[in-house]
Amino acid sequence: LHEEWLCRGLKQLPTNFAGLDASRPWFVFWISHALEVIEAYDEEVWAPQVASFLAKCQHPDGGFGGGPMQLAHLAPTYA
């Protein structure tokens, strides 16, 4: 049950999370961590997808935005 929800969350956040779009790197971190804690994080599957998503959030001048093409700021950079 938890694993299924978490895996869906890494693919696409539920619509009721739309207001938290600027927190997507945090969601990636916490969902990945939760999968790791329950020993369900498949590194071969998720690591390339997570890296690809985070690369889209990285600002050319440094730091990370809260989602692709968003301005970089401290909170997602820390995540």
C-alpha positions as CSV (number, residue, x, y, z in Angstrom):
1,L,0.0,0.0,0.0
2,H,2.6,2.6,1.0
3,E,5.1,1.5,-1.6
4,E,2.5,1.8,-4.4
5,W,1.5,5.3,-3.3
6,L,5.2,6.4,-3.0
7,C,6.0,5.1,-6.4
8,R,3.1,6.9,-8.0
9,G,4.2,10.0,-6.2
10,L,7.7,9.8,-7.8
11,K,6.0,9.6,-11.2
12,Q,3.4,12.3,-10.7
13,L,2.1,14.1,-7.7
14,P,-1.6,13.9,-7.0
15,T,-3.7,16.8,-8.2
16,N,-4.4,17.9,-4.7
17,F,-0.7,18.6,-4.3
18,A,-0.7,21.2,-7.2
19,G,-0.4,24.1,-4.7
20,L,2.9,22.6,-3.6
21,D,4.5,22.5,-7.1
22,A,7.4,24.6,-5.9
23,S,8.3,21.9,-3.4
24,R,8.9,19.1,-5.9
25,P,12.6,18.5,-5.1
26,W,11.6,18.1,-1.4
27,F,8.9,15.6,-2.4
28,V,11.5,13.7,-4.5
29,F,13.8,13.6,-1.5
30,W,11.2,12.5,1.0
31,I,9.5,9.9,-1.2
32,S,12.9,8.4,-2.2
33,H,13.9,8.3,1.4
34,A,10.6,6.7,2.5
35,L,11.1,4.0,-0.2
36,E,14.6,3.5,1.1
37,V,13.4,3.1,4.7
38,I,10.9,0.4,3.7
39,E,13.6,-1.2,1.5
40,A,11.6,-0.6,-1.7
41,Y,13.8,1.9,-3.5
42,D,15.0,0.2,-6.7
43,E,18.1,2.3,-7.5
44,E,18.3,0.9,-11.1
45,V,14.8,2.2,-11.8
46,W,14.5,5.4,-9.8
47,A,18.1,6.9,-9.7
48,P,18.2,7.8,-13.4
49,Q,14.6,9.2,-13.3
50,V,15.3,11.2,-10.1
51,A,18.6,12.5,-11.5
52,S,16.9,13.5,-14.8
53,F,14.1,15.4,-12.9
54,L,16.6,17.2,-10.6
55,A,18.7,18.2,-13.6
56,K,15.6,19.9,-15.0
57,C,15.3,21.9,-11.7
58,Q,18.9,23.0,-11.7
59,H,19.4,26.7,-12.6
60,P,22.2,27.4,-15.2
61,D,23.7,29.9,-12.7
62,G,23.6,27.5,-9.8
63,G,21.2,26.2,-7.3
64,F,17.8,24.5,-7.8
65,G,14.3,25.8,-8.3
66,G,11.2,24.2,-6.9
67,G,10.5,22.6,-10.2
68,P,11.6,22.7,-13.8
69,M,12.3,26.2,-15.1
70,Q,11.6,27.8,-11.7
71,L,13.9,30.3,-10.1
72,A,16.6,28.9,-7.9
73,H,16.4,29.5,-4.2
74,L,17.8,28.1,-1.0
75,A,15.0,25.6,0.0
76,P,15.2,23.2,-3.0
77,T,18.9,23.7,-3.3
78,Y,19.2,22.4,0.3
79,A,16.9,19.4,-0.5
